[in-house]
Amino acid sequence: MSTKGGTWVLLRLRYLSDIYLSKVTSHFAGDMLIMEEIGEVSEPTARKILEMGEVTPETLPALNLNELPDKDRKVIERAISREWKALKVVRREKND
């Protein structure tokens, strides 16, 4: 799971129920799942999140924010400072 040539990005997933946006995008089946890129996290933090599958409000304590590097903790705190359903990480490849 090496990040050679890439970085790990934290995504915040949330549901959006906006009638105007639903009409514009022709999405009428209910809430839309929105993925917002929050910031980069280190590989060890990405591993923890990947092992969990995703982080939800219910499973957040298992991540133990106090044991994470300062930079990663700040990214996660920024992610949970607004409405959210889950946090996921994805690997972004570097384009050289």
N, C-alpha and C positions, 0 to 999 in steps of 0.2 A: 504494500500500500504506500509506496514511496511517492513523494510529490515532486520528483525530479522533473523539471520543466512545467510544473503546475502549482496551483495553490488551492487551498480548501476554503470555500465560501459558505457562510451561514445564511440560510434562507428562512424568512418568517412566512408561515402560511396562515392565511386568515380568510374568512368568508366575507363576501361583500354582497349586500342586497341593495342595489341601487336601481330603481326603475328606469331612470334615464339611460344609464350605462347599459342596462339589459336590452333596452330598445335599440340603442346604437349598435350593439354587438350581435343583435338578433338572438340573444340568449334568454329564453323564457322558461327554462326548467327549474328555476329557483336560484339559490345562492351560487355565486361563482367563487371558486377557490383562487385566491390571488397569492402569488409568490413574490416576495420582496427581498432583494439582495440587501443584507445588512452590513456585512463586512467579512474580512478574512479571519480565520482562526488557524491555530497551529495544528500540525499533524496529530500530536497526542490528544488534543481536545476533539479533533475530527474523529479520531478512532473511538473515543468514548461515546460520542453521539451516534456513530455508525453502529456500534455494538447495541445501542438502545433501539436502533431503527429510526426513531425520531424522539424528540423531547416534547412532551405535552405539559400543560399546567400540572397535571397529576404526577408526572414522572420527573419533573424538574428537580425535586430534592435529591433524587438519586444521582444527578450530575455533580452534586457537591461543588457549588461555585467557589467556595473558599479554597479549594485545592487546585483551581485552575490558574494559569498565568494571568497576571494583571490585564494584559491586552485582550486576552480571550474573554475574561470575565466582563470587561467593559463592553465588548461587542454583544455578548449575550444579554447583559443588562439593558442595552439599548434596544435589543430585539423584543424583550418582554415588557418594555416601558409603555407599549401601546397594545391594542387588541391583537391577540394571536391565538391560533388553534394548535400549531405545532412548529417546531424548529427542525430543520434538516440541514445536512451539509452536502455539498456537491463539489466535485473536483473540476476546477477550471484549468484547462491546458494553456500554457503560454504559447503565444504565436510569435515565433522569432522571425 
